[in-house]
Amino acid sequence: MAANSVRRLLVPLYDRVLINPLKPSNTTTSGIVLPESATQSDTLTGEVIAVGKDNVAVTVGDTVLLPPHSTDNIQFNGKDYVLIAEQEILGILRDTDKPLKTVKKHSSIPDIENPPS
């Protein structure tokens, strides 16, 4: 393998999460094509592609909701990514037909499946 073809991996440290940002669809489910101005949003979603060792709630493959302007956009291997601390992620988007993943218990994460009476 030639020295200039070495592939590198980006491994987030601590509670950082590496996210591949997803572009909003410009076509509705019924096939209507929306103008670009209608698909622009202050919020961003993305797919988690790597997590640091101190992450508690998100795992690789999750689709997450990110805050509008507090993300660190980086370029790596010619692609755009978002590198963000786990605590800055606003939420995890789940399909309603899939069961919820069990999250490691942590004192700052409320148990939404079994709320207090």
Phi, psi and omega in degrees: 000132181288151183299328182277358179253016178291129179267132179251152176248145175256115181252115179295146178263153174054242184259016181285151181231131176262125188234135172269108183295140179257133178277138179294146180289140177260012177233132178284170180296336179270001175098005179282128179272124182266148175291159183302324181295334180280339182262355178285138184218152176284336180265157185227141173246159179196166179258130178289124180246344175200148179227151175283169186289342183263013181287146183245316192255329184258150178229163178302134181101343178294147170259126187239157177257125184252154177291157187298312191232011184250033181254153175260105178275130180229159172246133180215130183051036176079008178240153177270135178225167172243130176244119190217152174287142183305322183293344178275347179290132184281329181180169177250128179271126182238145171286140184288342180271358180255144179291150177290142175283147175281132181260140176304139180290134181212140187299334182265001180252115180289150177273099185281343178283330181230072182294154179295147181286000000 
